[in-house]
């Protein structure tokens, strides 16, 4: 009996995250692809699986490394997943919060200082002080602010912290692998 290989990538894209799930039965070639909870038609039984998401072309590269091993790598516009994720994480910080029993994903664009909640740009005000910058905004009736302070280390740069109703929200940090490997069992 051969196990089905299951891969899952969390793709940070500007104002939202996308979830890509791919299953592959290496022996019979059957594949399933689910993006953001919706099935996507698999077009191949052999070779790479190519599909689009928003304006991006995604490719799941399937490489047979030897007689019993496969490697699965996600590429976004021909950029490997890890490089794409690092680029997105340099530009955007993300938090999940809940207010008035509604969940929100808050995204802060560090390049233009825009704040989004569930993809919608929020009106914000900025205050710059000697040692910090503060961005104020509201989500429904909740008062929110993002404080930006220097880490004191060039490699880390500026640290952003989100407060919703004076409560610190944890930053989303996704370090899941971008490449998955499988090993077929010996019969």
C-alpha positions in Angstrom: 0.0 0.0 0.0 1.4 3.4 -1.0 0.9 6.5 1.0 -0.6 9.6 -0.6 1.8 12.5 -0.4 0.2 15.7 1.0 1.8 19.1 0.6 0.5 22.4 2.1 1.8 25.9 1.4 0.6 29.2 3.0 1.2 31.8 0.4 1.5 35.4 1.7 0.2 37.7 -1.0 -0.1 41.4 -0.4 -3.3 41.8 1.6 -4.2 38.2 2.2 -2.8 34.7 2.6 -3.7 31.9 0.2 -3.7 28.2 1.1 -2.5 25.7 -1.5 -3.0 22.0 -0.7 -1.7 19.3 -3.1 -2.1 15.5 -2.8 -0.4 13.0 -5.0 -0.5 9.2 -5.3 2.9 8.5 -6.7 2.0 5.0 -8.0 -1.2 5.7 -9.9 -0.5 9.4 -10.5 -3.8 10.7 -9.1 -3.6 14.3 -7.9 -5.9 16.7 -6.1 -5.3 20.4 -5.8 -7.3 22.7 -3.4 -6.7 26.4 -3.3 -8.3 28.4 -0.4 -10.7 25.5 0.3 -11.9 25.2 -3.4 -10.9 22.3 -5.6 -8.9 23.1 -8.7 -8.9 20.9 -11.8 -5.6 19.0 -12.1 -4.5 19.0 -15.7 -1.7 16.6 -15.5 -1.0 13.0 -14.4 2.7 13.3 -15.2 5.0 16.3 -14.8 4.4 19.7 -13.1 1.0 21.0 -12.1 0.5 24.6 -13.4 -2.4 26.9 -12.3 -3.1 30.6 -11.8 -4.0 32.5 -8.6 -4.9 36.2 -8.8 -2.4 37.4 -11.5 0.3 34.9 -10.6 1.3 31.7 -12.3 1.9 28.9 -9.8 3.7 25.7 -10.6 4.1 22.6 -8.4 7.3 21.0 -9.6 7.3 17.3 -9.1 10.7 15.7 -9.4 11.5 12.1 -9.0 14.8 12.0 -7.2 15.3 8.2 -7.4 13.3 5.0 -7.8 11.3 5.6 -4.6 11.6 9.3 -3.8 9.8 12.4 -5.0 10.3 16.1 -4.3 7.5 18.7 -4.5 8.4 22.4 -4.9 6.1 25.4 -5.3 7.1 28.2 -7.6 5.3 31.6 -8.0 6.0 33.4 -11.3 9.1 31.2 -11.6 10.4 32.2 -8.1 10.7 29.4 -5.5 8.3 29.6 -2.6 10.9 30.4 0.1 12.3 33.4 -1.9 8.8 34.6 -2.7 7.7 34.3 1.0 10.9 36.1 2.2 10.2 39.0 -0.2 6.6 39.2 1.0 7.6 39.1 4.6 10.1 41.9 4.2 7.4 44.1 2.8 4.3 43.1 4.9 3.6 42.3 8.5 0.5 40.2 9.4 -1.6 39.6 12.4 -4.8 37.7 13.1 -7.2 39.3 15.6 -10.8 39.1 16.6 -13.1 42.0 17.4 -16.9 42.0 17.9 -16.8 38.2 17.2 -15.4 38.7 13.7 -11.9 37.4 12.7 -9.6 39.8 10.8 -6.3 39.4 9.2 -4.5 42.7 9.5 -1.7 43.5 7.0 0.7 46.4 7.3 2.5 47.4 4.1 5.9 48.6 5.4 6.7 50.3 2.1 3.6 52.6 1.8 2.3 52.4 5.5 -1.1 51.2 4.4 -3.1 49.0 6.7 -5.6 46.4 5.5 -8.1 44.3 7.3 -9.4 41.3 5.4 -8.2 42.9 2.2 -9.8 46.3 2.7 -7.6 49.3 3.0 -8.3 51.2 6.3 -8.1 54.9 6.9 -5.1 55.5 9.1 -3.2 58.4 10.7 0.6 58.4 11.3 2.5 60.0 14.1 6.3 60.1 13.9 8.3 60.6 17.1 12.0 60.5 18.0 12.2 56.8 18.7 9.0 55.4 17.2 6.3 55.8 14.6 2.7 55.0 15.4 0.0 54.2 12.9 -3.6 54.7 14.3 -6.7 53.1 12.8 -10.0 51.4 13.7 -11.5 48.1 13.0 -15.2 48.5 13.6 -15.4 50.1 17.0 -12.0 48.8 18.1 -9.1 51.2 18.5 -5.9 49.9 17.0 -2.4 51.1 16.5 0.9 49.7 15.1 4.1 50.9 16.8 7.3 50.8 14.8 10.6 50.8 16.7 14.2 50.1 15.7 15.5 46.7 16.8 18.9 48.2 17.1 20.2 45.5 14.7 20.6 46.1 11.0 19.8 42.5 10.0 16.4 42.7 11.9 15.6 46.3 11.1 12.3 47.9 12.4 9.9 45.9 14.6 6.2 46.5 14.2 3.7 45.6 17.0 -0.1 45.7 16.6 -2.3 46.7 19.6 -6.1 46.2 19.4 -7.9 47.8 22.3 -4.5 48.1 24.1 -3.9 44.4 23.8 -0.7 43.2 21.9 -1.5 40.8 19.1 1.0 38.1 18.0 2.7 38.5 14.7 2.1 35.7 12.1 5.4 34.0 11.3 5.2 31.2 8.8 8.3 29.1 8.5 6.7 26.0 7.0 8.9 24.2 4.4 8.6 25.1 0.8 9.7 21.8 -0.5 8.2 18.5 0.5 9.8 15.1 0.0 8.3 11.6 -0.1 9.6 8.1 0.2 7.7 5.2 -1.3 7.6 2.2 1.0 9.6 -0.9 0.0 7.2 -3.8 -1.0 
